[in-house]
Amino acid sequence: MLNINLSSLQRQKLELMKFKSYLLPAFMLMTFLSMQAQEITDNKFGKGLINLTAKDSSYSITLGGTLQFLYSSQWDDSENEGFQSGESNFLIRRTRLNLDGFAYSPKLKYKLQMGFANRDQSAASVYTNKAPGIILDALLKWNFYENFELWAGQTKLPGNREELTSSTSLQTVDRSLLNSNFNVGRDMGFQLHHFFEIGDKFVIKEAVAISQGEGRNVTSGNLGGYQFTGRLDILPFGDFADFKGGDLKRETLPKLSLGVSFDHNKNAVRTRSNAGSYMLNDLGLFETDINTFFLDAIFKFQGISFMGEYANRTSDNAIAINSDGTATGDVVNIGNALNLQAGYLLKSNYEILGRYTNITLDRDITGQEVENQYTLGLSKYIVGHNLKVQTDFGYNDFDNNFTDNLIYRLQFSIHF
């Protein structure tokens, strides 16, 4: 009886923690809305719900939000007897609140992004105090000298281009299988960003990061070693009008970006570097070095766009073991991936696109077969990426005994 009561109290405590976690953003939103309720604003759609700047220019704040509603359906090729109707569902893919601006000086910027959809908060564990992972970004940016900018806090590491592209600005319904298997996502630490120009157009951008190595919202301190990430972008024809998916700006001159990233996670304790499941053994956490390499390219010209990415992940000891040498069952997600996608934006602001993705994980380690995914998509940009409807149809082709399947998706996205 005592155990039951304790369990009940623990559940009540967890529910109370969750309730409290929503109070602050809800209070902030209601406060801002009440301040502006009777006023006519000059803001434009997609530029933030509310934009405030102090009279003395000592601070600014922009409040924005994102909502993505997704429908998906899947058909499985069961034992090669033809595709059979599988599961289908409706999903609130993303619901997010964004705050950004500057404090004291335009050279000191901040960014806060919170996610309220279940998928944004699914990273809760004993290492995050079992709290929902509401905070996505909590970041300060200090432009301390010329083109140098120091970042501190939690945000995306300078990894692959597809991951660095905001989820509100994707050319497709969602990111590729390459990204879901190999990205290094968000972490807490420091980053240094810099760029310089050679001549009139040639631009080079560099970024390096030192982070904790366990992903976002970890409260239990550094579990393994630290994570080191570096990225280099070369833009021989000048910077893009924007790095968003597709060529919505219809670049009048050809633009090209070549990027390379390398990530070293020292004594990593998760199966996908700073993401995935934690690797446990009889002594606690299993640790191993994990290296991830990315190579990517983007091309845009007069509505035509192309993006290609290659990823490779290796590990010193990819199979987690106990102290006696027996395998625990946890393995590092090592292997290679290739993603190629291209699109064309019509004058009616419809975009047609195609994508090919290949995932080749180490079968002897992961037990996974080679997977090829073919995707055809269509997007209607009503107000650019801020208001759009996207749909795609994909075919997943697995080697050997894995079940092939077809996937259809339809998504509505609005970004204030």
ZIHURA-V885691 format. One record per helix or strand of 3 or more residues. SS is the DSSP state (~ for helix, > for strand). FROM is the first residue (numbers start at 1). LEN is the number of residues. If there is no record, write none. Layout:
ss,from,len
SS,FROM,LEN
SS,FROM,LEN
This chain:
ss,from,len
~,2,35
>,50,4
>,59,19
~,78,3
>,83,21
>,108,8
~,118,4
~,126,3
>,135,11
>,148,9
~,161,4
~,167,3
~,177,6
>,186,13
>,202,10
>,227,9
>,255,14
>,270,4
>,275,4
>,288,14
>,304,12
>,319,3
>,327,5
>,335,11
>,350,12
~,363,4
>,371,13
~,384,3
>,387,12
>,405,11
